[in-house]
Amino acid sequence: MILHTAWDGTPLRNLKVKLGCYPLLDENITSNKFYQFALDYKQVLKDLERLGFKLRYKKAIGGIKGLKDEVASIKSPLQKLFDYRGKSFLVKGLKFFLDYILLSSFAGHMMLLVLQLEK
């Protein structure tokens, strides 16, 4: 089996692209000033299936992280929730609920793909 993570253009990021919220990549930027590498998970999946892999599991990961990294006005409270390691069932439940809702509908941070080579 192979484990691969890839970025998914979420509805939030797609909206921000349409609104022009991201700066255009300057061709003069050196590699020490640019660190992000993003892949479209659908294209990764298509490429791997063409090579004989079969998708076994897919899951969006990091809804809270995705939202806090994209919306500066709510970053602080979401960062506190993201970092929470306490024992409160209420806070843990809130964290799970928000993460699940955000993942499935709006702002997941990345996509986990588990594939198996078919023989």
N, C-alpha and C positions, 0 to 999 in steps of 0.2 A: 504494500500500500504506500501511497505517497501523500504527504500532507503539504498543502500549499495555501498560503494566505494571499488574498488580493483585495484591493480597494474596490468598492462598489460605488458608482455615482448615485448617491442617495437623493431623494426628492429635495432635501434641504440644500445639498451642494449644487444640484442641478438648477435650483431657483437662484442661488447666489451667482452662478455662472451667467444666467440670463440677465441678472441685474448688474453685471459687470463688477462684482465685489472682489474679484481676484485680480491682482496685477498680471499683466502679460509678461511672459518670460523674456527677459532681455538677452539677446544673443551674446552680449559681452559679459554676462555673469560667469564668474569662475566657479569651479566645482566646490571650492571651500565656502561659497556663499549660498549654495543650493544643496539641500539634503534630502528632499522628499522624492520618493519613487512610488508611483501609483500605477496599478494595473486594473483594467476593467475585468472583473471576475468572469463575466459572460464570455469574453474573448478568450481568457485563459482556459475556461472550461471547454470551449469549442476546439481550441488548439490541442488540448490534451486528449479529448475524445477522438480527434482525427488520428492521434498517435496510438489509439487502442485502449485508452483508459476509460473506465466507466465510473460515473459519479456514484458514490455510496452514501455520502452525507454532506449536507450544506447547512451552515448556520451563520447568521449575522452576529457579530460580536461588538460589544462596546457602545451601546446606544447613548449612555450618559457621557462617555468620553467624546463621542462624535458631536453631540450637541454642545457640550461645554467648550470644545475647541473651535466651534464654528460661530457661536453667538456670544460675543464679548460681554454683553449686558447681564447675562446670567451665569457667567463663568464661575464667579466666586462661590455662590451657594452650591452649584453642581460639583465644583472641585471638592468642597467639604464632604458632600455625599459620596463622591467617587472614592475619596481617601478613607472613608469611615471603616473602622475595623473593630468597633465596639460590639457589645452583646445585646443591644436593644433590638427586640424582635420587631418593634414598630419601625425603626429606622431601616433595619435589614429588609423588612417587607416592602417599605416604600422604595428602597433602592432596587430591589428585584422587580417590582411592578413597573417603575419608570424605565428601567433598562430594557425589560421585555417589550413594553409598548413602543419605546423609541426605536428599538432594533427592528421591530416588525413593520414599522410604518414610516419612519421619518429620517433618522440620523445615525444609523449604525456606523461604527468606526472602520470595520473591515469585515470581510467574509471568509469563513473557514470552509475549505473544500477538502474532502477526503475522497480519494479516487483509488481504484484498483486496476492494475493492468490486466486486461482480458487476454487469455491465451488461446 
